[in-house]
């Protein structure tokens, strides 16, 4: 039996674009286009049921699943951030099936799950357009019912698995691992010469960091699944004492090294907030 090709949109189908957009406009009304800001797409929260449903459809041999999303052309970072979002939340298998295109009508397939009927070529899609968020398809449960309800293969049990099962969050081991910076916001202090050395006992994670602009720094954190909640403080080479807090997402690359993506802010000694990324190194 030939597999049905399914394309899944990202914004307001897999991730909560509109609510994040409105929140930024309310908090920072001077920012006319929130989606043009660095880090906007990477920080979007998943839509309820989206991750479990996408993974469930991926697991079925009768479906061939791709993510099909349009870019925000005024934010060059969106291409990278959308790819990072997919890897952090859905894994490398769907990263390999990520398509970023301004015209979705160019793709051939059986289903397109999208929250818009027109605007990005949806009206020219040759297959069935499943209008996510409409009266017919208000949520992921209704989408899954349509896609698998008529298969005659215990669809009710499959739906319960896809909708009701909790998301399985992978556990990572950071013990004795070293990381270096690959990207940081302007108000950050560390640079590519700074080395982070981690230790871990159960869910308790600590780290020492030094080098570059850092004379000595310490981190204490708690690991829950793929998330690190951390506090950090340091003394710079200029003698400044600084402290802050961060939330880090941990994910594994194809070569099995770990990568950390941080959203951080200063609590003392510095001002502002930002994002940074770190990659595991073994050859220091």
RAQUI-V749547 format. One record per residue. N is the residue number from 1. SS is DSSP state (2 for helix, 1 for strand, 0 for the rest). D_CENTER is the distance of its C-alpha to the mean C-alpha in whole Angstrom. Layout:
N&SS&D_CENTER ; N&SS&D_CENTER
//
This chain:
1&0&33 ; 2&0&31 ; 3&0&27 ; 4&1&26 ; 5&1&24 ; 6&1&21 ; 7&1&18 ; 8&1&15 ; 9&0&14 ; 10&0&11 ; 11&1&12 ; 12&0&14 ; 13&0&14 ; 14&0&10 ; 15&1&9 ; 16&0&11 ; 17&2&12 ; 18&2&16 ; 19&2&16 ; 20&2&14 ; 21&2&16 ; 22&2&19 ; 23&2&18 ; 24&2&18 ; 25&2&22 ; 26&2&23 ; 27&2&22 ; 28&0&23 ; 29&0&25 ; 30&0&26 ; 31&0&23 ; 32&0&24 ; 33&0&20 ; 34&2&17 ; 35&2&15 ; 36&2&17 ; 37&0&16 ; 38&0&14 ; 39&0&10 ; 40&0&11 ; 41&0&8 ; 42&0&5 ; 43&0&7 ; 44&0&7 ; 45&0&8 ; 46&1&8 ; 47&0&12 ; 48&0&14 ; 49&0&15 ; 50&2&13 ; 51&2&11 ; 52&2&14 ; 53&2&16 ; 54&2&14 ; 55&2&15 ; 56&2&18 ; 57&2&19 ; 58&2&18 ; 59&2&20 ; 60&0&23 ; 61&0&26 ; 62&0&27 ; 63&1&23 ; 64&1&22 ; 65&1&18 ; 66&1&16 ; 67&1&13 ; 68&1&15 ; 69&1&14 ; 70&0&16 ; 71&0&16 ; 72&0&16 ; 73&0&19 ; 74&0&20 ; 75&0&17 ; 76&0&17 ; 77&0&13 ; 78&2&12 ; 79&2&12 ; 80&2&11 ; 81&2&8 ; 82&2&7 ; 83&2&8 ; 84&2&5 ; 85&2&2 ; 86&2&5 ; 87&2&6 ; 88&2&4 ; 89&2&5 ; 90&2&8 ; 91&0&9 ; 92&2&12 ; 93&2&14 ; 94&2&12 ; 95&2&11 ; 96&0&15 ; 97&0&15 ; 98&1&13 ; 99&1&16 ; 100&1&15 ; 101&0&19 ; 102&0&21 ; 103&0&23 ; 104&2&22 ; 105&2&26 ; 106&2&26 ; 107&0&24 ; 108&0&26 ; 109&0&26 ; 110&0&26 ; 111&1&24 ; 112&1&21 ; 113&1&19 ; 114&1&19 ; 115&0&19 ; 116&0&22 ; 117&0&25 ; 118&0&26 ; 119&0&25 ; 120&0&23 ; 121&0&25 ; 122&2&24 ; 123&2&28 ; 124&2&29 ; 125&0&27 ; 126&0&29 ; 127&0&28 ; 128&1&27 ; 129&1&25 ; 130&1&24 ; 131&1&23 ; 132&0&20 ; 133&0&21 ; 134&0&25 ; 135&0&28 ; 136&0&28 ; 137&0&24 ; 138&0&23 ; 139&0&20 ; 140&2&19 ; 141&2&22 ; 142&2&24 ; 143&2&22 ; 144&2&23 ; 145&2&26 ; 146&2&27 ; 147&2&25 ; 148&2&27 ; 149&0&30 ; 150&0&32 ; 151&0&32 ; 152&0&34 ; 153&0&32 ; 154&0&32 ; 155&2&29 ; 156&2&30 ; 157&2&29 ; 158&2&26 ; 159&2&24 ; 160&2&25 ; 161&2&23 ; 162&2&20 ; 163&2&20 ; 164&2&22 ; 165&0&20 ; 166&0&18 ; 167&0&14 ; 168&0&15 ; 169&0&13 ; 170&0&14 ; 171&0&17 ; 172&0&17 ; 173&0&20 ; 174&0&20 ; 175&0&24 ; 176&0&26 ; 177&0&23 ; 178&1&23 ; 179&1&20 ; 180&1&21 ; 181&1&19 ; 182&1&18 ; 183&1&16 ; 184&1&17 ; 185&0&18 ; 186&0&22 ; 187&0&23 ; 188&0&22 ; 189&0&24 ; 190&0&23 ; 191&0&24 ; 192&0&24 ; 193&0&27 ; 194&0&25 ; 195&1&25 ; 196&1&23 ; 197&1&25 ; 198&1&23 ; 199&1&25 ; 200&1&24 ; 201&1&26 ; 202&0&25 ; 203&0&22 ; 204&1&24 ; 205&1&22 ; 206&1&24 ; 207&1&24 ; 208&1&27 ; 209&1&26 ; 210&1&29 ; 211&1&29 ; 212&0&29 ; 213&0&30 ; 214&1&29 ; 215&1&32 ; 216&1&31 ; 217&1&28 ; 218&1&27 ; 219&1&23 ; 220&1&24 ; 221&1&21 ; 222&1&20 ; 223&1&17 ; 224&1&16 ; 225&0&14 ; 226&0&11 ; 227&1&12 ; 228&1&15 ; 229&1&16 ; 230&1&19 ; 231&1&22 ; 232&1&23 ; 233&1&27 ; 234&1&28 ; 235&1&32 ; 236&1&31 ; 237&0&34 ; 238&0&36 ; 239&0&36 ; 240&0&34 ; 241&1&32 ; 242&1&28 ; 243&1&26 ; 244&1&23 ; 245&1&20 ; 246&1&16 ; 247&1&13 ; 248&1&11 ; 249&1&9 ; 250&1&11 ; 251&1&10 ; 252&1&13 ; 253&0&14 ; 254&0&16 ; 255&0&19 ; 256&0&18 ; 257&0&18 ; 258&1&15 ; 259&1&13 ; 260&1&12 ; 261&1&10 ; 262&1&12 ; 263&1&12 ; 264&1&16 ; 265&1&19 ; 266&1&23 ; 267&1&25 ; 268&1&28 ; 269&0&30 ; 270&0&27 ; 271&0&26 ; 272&0&23 ; 273&1&19 ; 274&1&16 ; 275&1&13 ; 276&1&14 ; 277&1&13 ; 278&1&15 ; 279&1&16 ; 280&1&19 ; 281&1&22 ; 282&0&25 ; 283&0&28 ; 284&0&29
//
